[in-house]
Amino acid sequence: MNRLLAAALMAGMPLFAQAAIYKTVDAQGNVSFSDAPSSGAQVVNLPPLPIIPSLSQDQISNALAGSTASKPQRPGRYQVSFTAPSTDQVIRKGEGTIEVSVALKPALFAGDQVQLLLDGKALTMGTEASVATDELDRGQHLVTARVSSPEGKLLGEASVPVNIQQPVIRPKR
């Protein structure tokens, strides 16, 4: 009995899925749609729904394995430039800091690193730093930014000279 009822319901399913849709416009011009007919209702003829077959697991795997366009590629070289300090900037010793800021083109790839150096000595990792001038000797110093891959390959480098000026206190005459 249950099997017979289930078979009858399944046989009727396509009829439910393709029920008619009726459009009614009332006296105020309001439009309503329904699956039940009413007086003055018009049957709305809709185009059939498109059927899109699903992909098999093998087709999905093959499509993903062959897709290299979605994987970002590490750049061969970076264009490294300083936004601060400016070239040959003069800073008085003890009167602040040297603000260092680096811009990269293209943007830094995951895993690549930027190292900032002052006179060849490691300063910090990253694209920004502040250096206190009271710890520096007077004269010219070289700020360098190096971009490297996780394997240590140099991918870009730039340097900018800065000058530290020693304030002079002159005795009164």
C-alpha positions in Angstrom: 0.0 0.0 0.0 2.8 2.4 0.9 4.7 1.6 -2.3 1.6 2.3 -4.3 1.0 5.6 -2.6 4.6 6.7 -3.1 4.5 5.7 -6.8 1.3 7.7 -7.3 2.9 10.8 -5.6 6.1 10.6 -7.6 4.1 10.2 -10.8 2.2 13.4 -10.0 5.3 15.5 -9.1 5.9 16.8 -12.6 2.4 18.1 -12.6 3.0 20.1 -9.4 6.3 21.4 -10.8 4.6 22.7 -13.9 1.6 24.4 -12.3 0.2 27.4 -14.1 0.9 30.9 -12.9 -1.9 33.5 -13.1 -1.6 37.2 -13.3 -4.3 39.5 -11.9 -4.6 43.3 -12.0 -7.0 44.9 -9.5 -9.0 48.2 -9.9 -6.1 50.2 -8.4 -3.7 48.8 -11.0 -1.9 46.5 -8.5 -0.5 43.4 -10.1 -0.5 40.1 -8.3 0.7 36.6 -9.3 -0.8 33.4 -8.0 -0.9 29.6 -8.6 -4.7 29.7 -8.1 -7.0 31.1 -10.9 -9.3 34.0 -10.0 -11.8 36.0 -12.0 -10.1 38.1 -14.7 -6.8 36.3 -14.2 -4.6 35.6 -17.2 -2.3 32.6 -17.6 1.4 33.6 -17.7 3.4 31.6 -20.1 7.0 31.3 -18.9 9.9 29.9 -20.9 11.1 26.5 -19.7 13.8 26.6 -17.1 17.3 25.8 -18.4 18.7 22.5 -17.3 22.5 22.6 -16.6 24.1 19.2 -16.1 26.5 18.9 -13.2 30.1 18.1 -13.7 31.5 14.8 -12.5 34.2 14.8 -9.8 36.8 13.8 -12.5 35.8 16.8 -14.6 36.1 19.2 -11.6 39.5 17.7 -10.7 40.9 18.0 -14.2 39.7 21.6 -14.5 41.3 22.6 -11.2 44.6 20.8 -12.0 44.9 22.6 -15.4 44.0 26.0 -14.0 47.2 28.0 -13.6 45.7 31.4 -14.3 44.2 31.6 -10.8 47.5 30.9 -9.1 49.5 34.2 -8.5 53.0 34.1 -9.8 56.0 35.5 -7.9 57.5 38.5 -9.8 61.0 38.1 -11.1 62.0 41.6 -9.8 60.4 44.3 -7.6 60.7 48.0 -8.3 61.8 49.4 -4.9 61.5 53.1 -4.2 61.8 55.3 -1.1 58.9 57.5 -0.2 61.0 58.7 2.8 63.6 59.9 3.4 64.3 62.0 0.3 67.7 61.7 -1.4 70.5 63.6 0.4 68.1 64.8 3.1 69.9 66.7 5.8 68.8 65.9 9.4 70.3 67.5 12.5 71.7 65.0 15.0 69.6 64.7 18.1 66.6 66.6 16.6 64.3 63.8 15.7 64.3 60.6 13.7 64.8 59.5 10.2 61.5 58.2 8.9 62.0 55.4 6.4 59.2 54.3 4.1 59.5 52.0 1.0 57.0 51.5 -1.9 57.1 48.3 -3.9 55.7 47.5 -7.4 54.2 45.0 -7.7 52.8 44.4 -4.2 54.8 42.0 -2.0 54.1 38.3 -2.9 53.3 36.0 0.0 56.5 34.8 1.6 58.8 37.5 0.1 60.4 39.8 2.7 61.7 43.4 2.8 64.7 44.1 5.0 65.8 47.7 5.8 69.5 48.4 6.4 71.4 51.4 7.7 75.0 51.5 6.5 74.9 47.8 5.7 73.6 46.7 9.1 70.2 45.2 9.5 67.7 47.7 10.8 64.3 45.9 10.7 62.1 43.7 8.5 59.2 45.5 6.8 58.6 48.6 4.7 58.7 51.2 7.4 61.1 52.2 10.3 62.2 55.1 12.4 65.9 55.7 13.3 66.9 58.0 16.1 69.5 60.5 14.9 71.2 61.0 18.3 72.8 57.5 17.9 74.4 58.3 14.5 77.7 59.9 13.7 77.7 63.1 11.6 78.1 62.7 7.9 76.5 60.6 5.2 74.6 57.4 5.9 73.1 54.9 3.4 69.6 53.5 4.0 68.9 50.4 1.9 65.8 48.3 1.2 66.2 44.7 0.0 63.5 42.4 -1.2 64.2 38.7 -1.1 62.4 35.4 -1.7 62.0 32.8 1.1 65.0 31.0 -0.5 67.1 34.2 0.0 67.2 35.2 -3.7 67.5 39.0 -4.1 64.4 40.3 -6.0 64.9 44.1 -5.7 67.0 46.7 -4.0 67.3 50.4 -3.6 69.3 52.8 -1.5 69.1 56.4 -0.5 71.8 58.6 1.1 70.9 60.8 4.1 73.2 63.3 5.9 73.4 63.8 9.6 74.6 67.3 10.6 76.2 67.9 14.0 74.9 71.1 15.6 77.7 73.5 16.4 77.6 75.6 19.6 79.8 78.6 19.2 81.0 80.4 22.3 79.9 84.0 22.8 82.7 86.6 22.3 
